[in-house]
Amino acid sequence: MLILTCPCCGVTGEETEFHPGGEAHLKRFGPGSEDGEFTAYLFDRKNPKGVHFERWRHAFGCGKWFHAARCTATLEVFGTYPAQVSAPPEEIVARIRVRRPGWEMPA
């Protein structure tokens, strides 16, 4: 079971209090984009074994979206941060590198 902390309201709870929203930090393509770009945006997702950045919503709390960095193999949560940022905060990246030596930020 994942234990997440909402960075918006500060409440910590089990994953059943939250709702997953898929991969975080996607480049969005919409009207005016090439068909291949839009298709890739809709259907192509990374599903790595290891460190992953995801979107979550505090469904039974404040209702706001946020991002979480976690390991899909061990369910370890490295941290959560607001959804309004375009990249993970440096302190979370540093925490991941301490726990996973040699890990590199995905391109």
N, C-alpha and C positions, 0 to 999 in steps of 0.2 A: 504494500500500500504506500502510495506517495503521500508525503506530508508537505504541503505547500503553504507559503505565507504570501498573502495578497499585499503587494507593495503600495496599493492605493489606500486601503483601510487598516492594514497591519494585522489582520486576523489570520491565525494559523489554523489549518484544518486538514482533514483527510481529503483525498482526491475526489470523494463523492460530493463534497461541497462545491467543487469546481467543475467546469465543463471544458474539455480539450477543444482546441480550435485548429489544430494542424501545425504545419511548419511555420516558423517565424522568419522574418527578414526576407520575404520573397519580393522580387521585383515584379510589380504588377503591370500587366498589359491589358489594355481595354480597346475601346473604339479607336480606329486608325492604325492599329498594330497589324503586323503580318499575321496570316493565319497560323503559321507554325509557332510563332511566339505566343499567341493567345492559347493555342492548344496545349503548349508546354506549360503555360501558367496554370491552366485548369487541371491538367491531369498528371504532369510529371512532378513527383515529390521524392525527396531523399528520404530514405528510411535506414539510417546507419545503425550498426551495432556499436554503441559507444555514446559519445557526447552528442547531444542533439538540442537544438533551440526550438521551443514550441510556444504557441499562443494558448493562453488559458483565460477563461472568464470566471469570475467569482459569482457563480449562478445563484447561490443561496446566501449571498451577502450583499456587497455594494453593487454588484452587477457589472463592474468594469473589467475590461480586458487588460491583460498583462502578459509578459513573456517569462518563460522559465528555462533555465539551462539544467539539463539532467542527463544521466547516463541511462541509455535504454537497456543495457545489460544488467546493471546492478540496482537500478531505480534510485541511485544517489542523486539528490537535488543539490546543485552547486549554488543556486540562488535564483531569485526572481527580481524582475525590474519592470518599470512602466513600459507600456506598448508604444509610447510616442517616440521612442528612440530608434535610430536606424541600425544600430549595432550594439552588441552586448557591452555593458560597462567594463572598464578595465579591471576592477576589483574581482568581478566574476571570472573573467578570462584568467587572471592570476591564480584564483582559487582552483580552476580546472587544471592549470599547468602544474600546480603543486601536487595535486592528486593523480594526475596523468602525465608524468614526465614524457617529453617528446611529442605531446599533442600539438597540432598546428590548427589554427583557425581556418575553417573551410573557406574557399574562395567564393 
